[in-house]
Amino acid sequence: TLTPKYINKTKHGLLAIMVSLLMSFFFPSWAEVTIEKLTEDVWVFDQGENRGLLIIGNKGGAVIDPLNQQTVTELDGFIAKNYKQSITHVVYTHSHWDRISGGAVFKKQGAQFIANKECGLFLSGNQNPNVIEPDVYFDKTYVIELGNQTIELFYFGPSHGECLIAVQIQPANLLFIADLLNTKGPSFPNDPTLPFLRPATLISVLSEMEKLAEANEINSFIAGQSSANIL
């Protein structure tokens, strides 16, 4: 059963919901990490306003945006306590470091790191030891098979930065979109100058996301940010 706290319905159209966007730029590393179940194999984890996903299949597990070292430490302990599977894939939804730090633990376990190729400009040869450079840079689409779970990645162009992707999870038929949405729905950015947005292509990207949802009959999405500290 999906938890309403984390799921927004798309019956009014993703494009209509996403026209007004909230951006947050600082997530304290000391904030509490919470992990809660969405479905039998899909978990959402929050720290501050940032949110990532844990998907466990019978042939491995995937983390969507590890966030930071504290979060990864909590996740690693949670996985070891509850599952026999290890993390085989780590997905970066985009290149902003507040979402992709701390993954070294999973790299040591043999996980493959994946991001869109446009992230390469920011991540290739990076000197931040907390950010693991991706092993795979994909172009438009990429599929991760975890046995009874499938994760599909889609890139539609620059939107929130240069390389933000949409993540579709099957068989739950959920769509995860980081940083463009929060659980309260439409909201104006805190900074009226709209940093990190690409206005020239943003609407077309949102339109493609809406088409994806309609084509696959996705009626629920997971917001990439919680509303914990949103006024």
C-alpha angles and dihedrals in degrees: 000000000000117000111237090212089070103030128075118194117237097203090117091051130269092246093057091048094048102047091098112050136195121215124190121189108187129048114180113234090218095062117117117267116224127188121195135173122249099171134350091280104022124079131180121213125195135192115179104319095330121101136191137172138241117201120186121195130176090258101044145315138262134208118206107207111348091209100201146331096279092052093047091051090054092046094048091053092046093051093047090051098046109027141043091208121091127216108275099172137034117191125200110207089198141339104270109123096221087074105035108045127109101035096128091103091062092043089058088053090057101260119161114230118218135190139151115276092245087067088066091082089064103029106037109105093354116174097214106110090202093061115073113211113238120258091207128042108187129195116217106337139013132180127209117197116204097171105257091016128066127192119196121195123203132190119194102170139280114335118130094020121325104299113032113148136195118235121211119194122202142232088014088057094219129152120213120199118179126217098349094084141038130195094258091062123227115027136156119246117263089232112055091204088071099223117197092025125116104209095183093065104017097097093048090051092051090048091053090049089053091049089051091053092048095046092051095038091240108171098172135052135186115232117229092222133046123224095233097120100021116120 
